[in-house]
């Protein structure tokens, strides 16, 4: 008769195979669903733009300088957050906190710039179809930026626990970085559709 093997004595590799980590798969599934929602918004926007005699309407001029600066800031933050991921892979937890903290600050400044833009545009959500699309798309993206900042700060907070993150244990760090890159990519598309295309 064979003696049963206690599960708590199995190697880490064996338990990982029996109970795979689906967190990253879940994140990509979530991002796919969010991509579909943004894709629908982009399609509606392009549909309205293609059928309009004037786009954007005269009473809804688009400011380019501030959004361009915001774009540079947000894209730059993708490189900054990657430094945090590299730090944790070298067991540099203070470096992780530093780079993720800077990324969260950059995201917060981006949101502040967006709020400032909203307050100085001179038109509201219901002014016309363009303004409705503008606020819907940028506001929905801003909500994702806010969520990303919260995730990043969550990583910083959890890194205070000894051994919570290390060179062999950093899934949460990588997931936060993946989400942040997604937010950046969506903004680049938004910036091209709403701001750059209005120049042509």
N, C-alpha and C positions, 0 to 999 in steps of 0.2 A: 504493500500500500504506500502510495506516494505521500510525502509530507507536504501539505499546502504551504506556499510561499507567502509570507506576510507582505502586504502591499506597502507598508512603510519602509521596507528594506529594499525596494526596487530602486534601480538607478533613476536619476532625474530624467534621462533620455527615454526610459521605458514608460514612465508615467506621463510624459509629454505626448508620446505616441498614442497612449490610450485615451488621454483627455487633451486633445489639441486646443490651442488658444484661438478662439474665433473672434477675438476682439478686433483685430485688424480687418478681417473679412467683414465684420459688422460695420466698421467705419467706411470701407469702400462701398458697401451696399447703401449706406446712408448718403454718401457723397454722390452716388449715382442717381438716387432719387432727387437730391437737391439739384443736380445738373439738369434733370428733366424739367424741373419747375423753372429754373432760370432759362432753359431752352425755350419753353413755352412763352415766357415773357419776352425774350428776344424776338421770337417769331411774330408775336402780336405787334411789337414795336415796329419791326420792319414792314409788316403789312400795312399799318397805318401810315408809315412814312412813304411807302410806295404809292399809296392812293391819294396823298395830299398834294394840293397845288402849291403850297408853301410850307416848308418844314425846316426849322420850327416856325410857328406863327410869329408875326412881327412883335406881339406883346410879350413873347417869352424868349428873350435873348439868352444865350448861354455864355456864362463866364468860363474862360479857358485857363487862366493863369493859376488860380487856386486849385482846381482839380488836377492840373498837370503837376503841381508841387506835391499834392496828396498822392498822386500816382507814383512819383519818384520815391516818396517816403514809404509807401506800402510795399513796393517792389524791393526796395533796399532792406526792408524788414525780413524778407525771405532769406536773404544772405545772413542776416544777424541771427535768426533763429537756428539756422543750420550750424552756426558756430557753437550754439548751446548743445546741439545733438552730438557734435564732435567731441565736446568737452566731456559729456557723460560717458562716452565710449572710452575715454582715457581716465575714467574715474575721477574727473575734475568736477566735483559737485558744486563748489563755489563758482566755477566758470559757467556751469549750467544755469545757476541762479542769476548770474550777472547778465548773460546773453538773453535769457528768457525774460528777465525783468526789463531790459532795454527794448525787446520786441513788444512787450505789453505796453510800454510807454509810447512807442511809435504808433501802435494801433490806437491808443487813446487819443494821441494828437491827430491822427487821421479822422477819427470820429468828431473831434472838436472842430476840425476844418470843415467837415461836412455840415455840422450844425450851423457854423458861421455862414456857410454858403446858403443854406436854407433861409436864414434870417435876412439875407441881403439880396435875394433874387427878385423880389418885387411881384411875384405871382405865387399862387397857391395850388393846392392839389386839384381843385375843380375849375381852374381857369380855362383850360382847353384839353384836348386829347393828349397833346405833347406833355403838358405839365403833369397830367395824371400818370402817364407812362414814366416820366422822369422821376417823380417822387416814389412811385411804386417800386421801380427797379433799384434805384439808389438806396431807398429806405430798406428794402428787403436785404440788399447786400450789407448795409450798415448793421442790420440785426445780426448777420453772420459774423461780421467783424467783432461785434460786442461779445458774441458767444466765444469767438476765438480768443479774445483777451481774457475772458473768464477761464477758459481751459488752460491757457498759458500760466495765469496766476495760480491756478490749481496745481500745476506741476511744480511751481516754485514753492508753494506751501507744503506740498507732500515731500519735497526734497529735504525738508527740515528734519525728517525722521531718519535716524541713522540706518543706512543700508537699504533704504527704500528704492533708490536708484543706484545702479552701478554699471560697469562695462558689460556685464552679462544680464542685466535686468533693467531695461529702459524702454519697454513697449509703450508706456504712457507718454514718454518724451517723443518718440517717433510718431505716434498718432497725433499729438498736438501739432507737430511740424507738418505732417501731411495735410491736416485740416487747414493750417495757415497758408500753405502753398495753394490749396484749392481756392481759398478766399482771394488770394492775389490774382490767380488766373482769371477768375470771374470778373474781378475789377478791371483787368486789362481789356477784356472783351467789352465790358460796359463803357469804359472810357472811349474806346474806339467807336462804338455805336452811337453814343449820345453826344460826345464832345467833338471827336475828330470828324465824323461824317457830316456834322452840321456845317463844317467849313466848305463843303463841296455841294 
